[in-house]
Amino acid sequence: MKRRTILMAVIGTMALSMSFPTYAAGIKEGTSVGSMVPARGIIQPAVGASFSGAYLGTWWDLQSTRCNLDIVALGDDQFLVTIRWSSGANSGSEWKMTARYDQATGFLVYQDGRKVFYEYNDLGARQDQTVYEDGAGSFYLADGYLYWVDNKEHEGDTCYFEKDNSSPAEAEGYDGTTLYVVGCDISITLRNAPSTDAAEITQIPVCSAVTFIDSLENGFSRISYYGQSGYVLSAYLDAYEPQVYTGVTCKVVNCRQSITLRTSASSNAREICQIPLGTTVDYIDSVANGFYLINYNGNMGYAKADYLAFQ
């Protein structure tokens, strides 16, 4: 199966295998879209336009080809937006914001944008430096493209995004197919109903394999994970197996018999399995609260860093 890395360092070097249309700001000169949007000549969505899920999914910037944007539903017209912009092989910028759908304009509007500059060290661990946490702006759709209005630094002025329609979770014919958890920092929630308000069954770590069962129109997919079936947000599922082998390994130490591999970076998280003393595992990433994300015989999960020694 074709493999794709989860590390943003590699994302920055990916070449998009698509033909980019010729497009430039102001292609329809003389038209105005209001004070919230720079004068690009893009037609404003109709007043009172209803949200139909058109914003959800992954979008690729056709201007820089180094930036991608993910939008997932949080419920009650709230959406999580994540923007990643690679500036080199080992570094880049990332924005996260909670956007509200404005019924009057059809825009997604945010006021809590957080920007971090990240880079990967020699061990493959990501280190973040916060740039600001008070970003404001909006997103809007026009002519099939998505535009980003960044009121803080105007980073989005030259961007226009095309939707990635290859998401397997939104397509038909994937019943029983293995999909992988991607696009989250630690884990996603498996719920007992297709709603962000539904009860949690368990957490599923990033990079984990799940079995796809069915997709729903509200942005959820029904999946199976270690014998438990439930619902997760489709935006976090991908058919491509993440490249989790960083070339760095750890050895299980400082325990009597074994350590616990868990579904999230918490001592209270559900147990996946036990890893015997002396076992070598693949290191993937570190988490701020003293856990490592590791790969043990194809099982992705979290273990306390105190019990893992780099080799």
Secondary structure by P-SEA (a helix, b strand, c coil): cbbbbccaaaaaaccccccccccccccccccccccccccccccccccccccccccccbbbbcccccbbbbbbbccccbbbbbbbbbcccccbbbbbbbbbbccccccccccbbbbbbbbbccccbbbbbbccccccccccccccbbbbbbccccccccbbbbbcccccccccccccbbbbbccccccccccccccccccccccccccbbbbbcccccccbbbbccccccccccccccccccccccccbbbbbccccccccccccccccccccccccccbbbbbcccccccccccccccccccccccccccc
